[in-house]
Structures are given as C-alpha cells and as structure tokens.
Amino acid sequence: MITLRNKETGAYIGEITEEQLQFLINELEEDYSQDRDYWLERSELEYFRENGGPADLIKILESAMGNNEGLEIIWEKKK
C-alpha cells in the first residue's frame, strides 16, 4: 500500500493501491522521474471523475482537499 500525506502539514490523507498510484502518475505532471509529490486542483478531481478515475481515490482526495481549491500531496510506499 501507498500512504498519502498533505505535503504542507504532513497530515495523513489515506492509503491507496499501486493501481491508484499509477493512475496519479499517468494523469499528473511530474517534475522529474522520481517525483513523489503532486499539486492537485479541484478541477482535476472533476476531470478524474469524468474520465473513469478510481472512485475511492477521488473520494480520499476530495476529503483531504476540503473547501480548498488545491492540495499538494506526497506519497510513500510502506516498507
């Protein structure tokens, strides 16, 4: 499993699967090949939903975003 955290606060967001992580990697811009953080905007969550993104992943990200228009997440694989 992969742990998601709020990059700014370090707050735990949730656990996602390898498949859900791959979805994020495929859909979001990486600054370099080993990038482990992403900036998400609410509009991207709508895009994910409209294009068959994993419902559980979208729910986790929406919950973490709250009323904000954006959120920076960081992920790490459990050892």
Phi and psi in degrees as a GROMACS rama.xvg file:
@    title "Ramachandran Plot"
@    xaxis  label "Phi"
@    yaxis  label "Psi"
@TYPE xy
-118.343  133.723  ILE-2
-96.352  132.573  THR-3
-105.272  139.303  LEU-4
-134.198  156.018  ARG-5
-73.4454  120.345  ASN-6
-63.5679  -36.45  LYS-7
-70.8929  -44.0936  GLU-8
-103.816  -18.2094  THR-9
80.6415  0.951899  GLY-10
-64.4872  139.04  ALA-11
-66.378  132.214  TYR-12
-104.046  -45.9078  ILE-13
162.491  -178.715  GLY-14
-109.186  138.954  GLU-15
-129.888  165.035  ILE-16
-87.9512  168.723  THR-17
-59.0096  -39.2969  GLU-18
-64.8587  -40.7125  GLU-19
-67.059  -39.135  GLN-20
-62.5494  -43.2979  LEU-21
-61.1175  -37.5942  GLN-22
-58.393  -48.1352  PHE-23
-60.7163  -44.2906  LEU-24
-60.0284  -42.0423  ILE-25
-69.7126  -34.1897  ASN-26
-92.1436  -24.4484  GLU-27
-109.984  155.579  LEU-28
-77.7544  132.222  GLU-29
-107.734  138.911  GLU-30
-77.0681  -27.939  ASP-31
-156.781  167.649  TYR-32
-64.5201  -24.6891  SER-33
-102.221  18.2818  GLN-34
-59.6762  135.436  ASP-35
-125.63  12.7775  ARG-36
-133.991  152.138  ASP-37
-141.921  142.613  TYR-38
-96.8033  128.034  TRP-39
-118.394  138.748  LEU-40
-111.743  154.511  GLU-41
-53.9152  -38.4322  ARG-42
-61.263  -30.8256  SER-43
-68.7638  -35.4484  GLU-44
-63.884  -38.5101  LEU-45
-64.6589  -41.6617  GLU-46
-60.5422  -45.2559  TYR-47
-57.1112  -46.6133  PHE-48
-61.5426  -45.8227  ARG-49
-67.8571  -21.957  GLU-50
-111.95  26.3548  ASN-51
76.2267  25.903  GLY-52
-64.9101  156.847  GLY-53
-59.7084  120.095  PRO-54
-58.9684  -41.0619  ALA-55
-63.6114  -40.2591  ASP-56
-64.4363  -46.2019  LEU-57
-60.9452  -41.0864  ILE-58
-62.073  -44.2844  LYS-59
-60.5405  -46.3287  ILE-60
-67.7802  -40.4391  LEU-61
-62.0544  -42.8534  GLU-62
-61.7359  -44.161  SER-63
-66.4839  -34.2617  ALA-64
-71.4474  -31.4249  MET-65
58.8437  -130.389  GLY-66
-91.716  0.676213  ASN-67
-75.2142  157.661  ASN-68
-88.4981  -11.7138  GLU-69
-153.382  165.081  GLY-70
-157.772  134.623  LEU-71
-102.524  124.259  GLU-72
-112.472  156.385  ILE-73
-133.363  144.354  ILE-74
-123.5  153.908  TRP-75
-148.832  143.171  GLU-76
-82.9533  137.787  LYS-77
-71.3996  142.073  LYS-78
